[in-house]
Structure formats: C-alpha cells, structure tokens
Amino acid sequence: MKILAVETATDACSAALLWGGEIRLRYQVLPRGHTDLVLGMLDELLAEAGIRPPDLDAVAFGRGPGSFTGVRIAAGVAQGAAFGAGLPVVPVSTLAALAQRAYREWGAQRVAAAFDARMQEVYWGCYQLDGQGLMAETLGEQVAAPDQVTPPEGAGWLGAGSGWAVHGALLTRRLEACLSGVTPDLLCSAEDIARLGAAGFEYGRALPPEQAAPVYLRNQVAKKPSRVSGR
C-alpha cells in the first residue's frame, strides 16, 4: 500500500508517506502558513523516497472537523495532488486520527476526542480500538456545548485534544467516572491519517478527487471571520 497523506486541521501541519508498511513523516507546529509548508513537505517526501505521484495508490487527507481554513487547505491540497496523478482520495476524520495517535503514543484503547470549536462548543467523537489496531467510532461525531456532549459507555476513556484544554472542567464533569486520564495538548498527525487512509482505501472508501470535501460539522464556523485561525 502506497498512501500520501496531508493533515492541516489544527496547529500541527504535517504530511506523511506510507510505503511498504513504513511511514515517512514531516511534522511542524505553527499557527499559520500551512499551505506553503505542506506543499513543500509533500515534495520532500516524494523526492526522498524516489517515487512519483502516479506510483501511489491514493491521497488521504484530514477532512475535519477542525479549523475551517485548515480543513479546506487539506482537502484542496489532496484534491490537487490526486487530480494531477490520476489518483483517488480518501477522507479521514481528524477526530479519529487524533484517537489513533493517542493509541499509538499512549496505548489508549478508548479515546474521547475533542477539538475546541469556539463559540463555547467542542467537536466531539469517541473511538475504541478494533481487532485491526485501528480506532473505530463508537458514537457519531457531533458539535455541542461541552456539558451536552454524548458520553461514552463504560470506563477507561482517555480525553484527548484541544477541547480538553479549553473545556476540561466541564467535559470531566460530563464524563464523570468514565475517564482514565487526559492529554489536552495532543494534535493530529498525518502519520495517523495515512494509516487510517490505507484502511479506508482497502474498505472501498476512496473517492474521485473532485469529491474531496471538508467536513465542518457546523457551517456557522465559516461565517465568523473573527473565529478563523488563519491557517
């Protein structure tokens, strides 16, 4: 499996190349400039591996939720790369990718992922490890006030993401005894977009590049320029 991946939905800008089961990664945290940075990362990865885009199977991208501008960048860059090489695209949930990173780095098998959505709300999703070592959704993604999110069933859930940094007290109260811990500073990585994208490709979730589209969960975010991060 040969997957090129891009992720720009948060302050972390990253690109990854999954090739023969191994990952090559470029990753940098910065508030702005994601477009130019991620294009350079993609070029570096391909040159380093000595391959051309048509040699790939697909381009995966973080389809959101997240920063309106950042999610749009990821979809646009993936679409452009795929069009030029005649490849399909694989959209990947950024919340699922965050949960996958929590498993990869923390060993968490149950993750309550939350991004700060501004306007006193969070983007919310809960994921549990499946038999393939991938995080599978247990609740539908939602945008809600932190004290109104749908809590997961059972115990041993790790809270991850910027939503916990901003609304940790309310989310902790909402989940009560479900939590095993919190990692509020964890950001998405294209490494996890690539691995989840490869699984999505195998499961038949690849799309024509013209169907690459962001998922915002709440369209009102795009209508408030003061809330856009500038990525």
Summary of the structure (lengths in Angstrom):
residues: 231
radius of gyration: 16.7
end to end distance: 30.2
largest distance: 50.9
contacts: 864
relative contact order: 0.22
helix: 39%
strand: 28%
